[in-house]
Amino acid sequence: MRLLPVMMLTTLMLLAPAAPAQTPQAVPLVAQVDLPRFMGDWYVIAHIPPSVDKGAHNAVESYALDGEHIATTYRRRDGSFSAPETLSKPTGYVVEDTGNALWGMRFFWWLPIRFEFRIAHLEPDYSVTIIARSRRDYVWLMSRQPTMSEQDYARYVAMIASWGYDTRELIRVPQQWSSADQP
């Protein structure tokens, strides 16, 4: 009879570390995005990127409305500012009834898979956005300007952390532009 309480206590002690200390906030979706206003160039300030983008320099994501989809151009230099520019051209598709804030991104025309692209945060003046995913595997902090104050950066990193991301994986993207080089 004394064995049962000891076994129960031992089980609770073993399972306690497996329980999350705090449930992260769900990855949000902004209520409404004015697509024409969202189009244009966005400098990638920081990201938790796919492995191919871990050494990105001067990364810029550009969007343009193209009929029923969004033409996307992702430019970056791999490993240094002097490396040749690399381009990716995925196509974005707005998911209906999401206020234009949820997109599917298709990276290869022959592959019918669309990857989730959530506009999780957007400043009212459309100066800064955070693109996230429900799986919390990738995130992009982007700005209309190539630089951001440390105070603003810290605020956005805290926001990303509140959604359950491990911000230790966040990589700042080096940006170095002359006025002639900017997109």
N, C-alpha and C positions, 0 to 999 in steps of 0.2 A: 504494500500500500504506500509506503514511503517512496518507493521507486517511481511511481507515476508523477508526482510533483517534480521530482528531480529531472525526469526525462522531458517533461513539458518546459521547464525552465531552460534546460540545455538546448532544446529545439528552438525556443524563442531567441536565445543568445546567438545561435548559429545563423538564423534567418535575418536577424536585425540588420547586419551589414548589407544584405541584398536589397533591402527596401530603400527606395530613393529618399534622400534627406529632404528634398523639396521638389515638387512637380514643376517642371518649367512651364512658363506661359506658352500657349500655343503660338505657332508662327502666324502672325497676323496677315491680313490682306487689306490693303487700303480700300476705302468704300468706293471711290470713283477716281478714274484716271482720264484726263482729257488727252486723248491719244495724239492729236496734232501738237499739243504743247509738250508732250513727253518726247517727241521725236527729236533727233539731233544727236550731238556728241555728248558722251558721258565719260569722264576720266575715271579709271578704276583707282581708287585711293588705297583700298585694302581688299583682300579676298581670302576665302578658304577655297582654293581653286582645284580643278582637276589636275592631276599630276603633270600634264603637258604644259601647264601655265605657271608652274611654281617659280620659274626664273624670269617672269615677265617684267619688262621695263617699258615705260611710256604706253601702257595699255589703255586703249580707248575703245569703248563700245558705241557704235553709231546705229541709230534706228531711222527708218524712213517708211512711211505708209506706201504700200504697193498693192493696190487693189484690195483684196480680202485678207491680205497677210502683211507682215512687217518684215521688210528687208533689213537684215542685220549685217553689219560689218564689224568684226572684232580685230583690231590692229594691235600688235605688240612687237617688241624686240626681245628676243630670247637671250637672257644672260647678261646683256650690257646695252648701253645706250647706242653703241656703234654697230651692234649686230643688224643684219638685214631685217627689214620689217616682214612679219609673218601675218597673213590674213586668214581669217575664218569667216564664212558667210552662211551662218544658219538662218533659217526662216522661222519667224514667230507667227503663231496663230492665237488670236484672242479667244479665250473660252467664253461662250455666251453666258449672260446673266451673272457676270462677276464684276461689273463696273469697269471693265477693261483692265483689271488688276491681276488677272490670272492668265498666263500664256502657256502654250505648249511650244517648245523650241525643237525644231527638227534640224539636225546637224548634217544628215546625209540624205539626199533626195531619194535614194533607193531603200532607205530604212524607214519603215512606217511608224517608228516610235517617236513620240514627242515628249521631251523632258519638261518637267514642271519648272515654271519660272514665275515666282510670286513677287509682286511688287508689295513688299511688306511694310515699307515706310517711304513716304514721299513728302518732302517739305512743301508747305502751301505755295511757295514761290517757285517750285520745281527746280530748286538749286541742288538738292541732294536727294538721292534715293538709295534704298537698300533692297536688293533682290535676294530672295532666300528660297529655300525649299523645305517642304514639310519633313523630309528625311534628315534635315540638318547636316547634310553632307557638304554642301557648297553654299557660299554666301558672297555677295559683292557689295561693297560700299562704294558708291559712285557719286561724283560731283560734276557740275558744269565747269568747274575750275580745276586746274591740275594740283592745287595745294589746298590744305585744310588746316585750321588752327589746331593745336594740341588739345585745347579745351573741347572743341567740337568733336574731334576724333575720339576722345575719351568718352564723350556722351554717347556717340553712336556705338562704340564698342560695348558699353554697358547695356545698351538697348539690345544688341545682338546676343549678348550673354543671357539676358532675361528671357530670350526665346529658347534657351537650352543649348546653344552652341558652345563648344569648347573654344573660347577665344584665344587660347594659347596657340591654336593652329592658324590664327589669322595672320596673314602676311601683308605687310605694307608694300605697295607697288611703287618703286622709284619712278618719279616723274621729273623730267628735265627738258624744258622746251625753250626755244628762242621764239620770238614773235613770228618769225618766218616759218618755223616748223609746225606750229600748232595747227591742228586740223580745222 
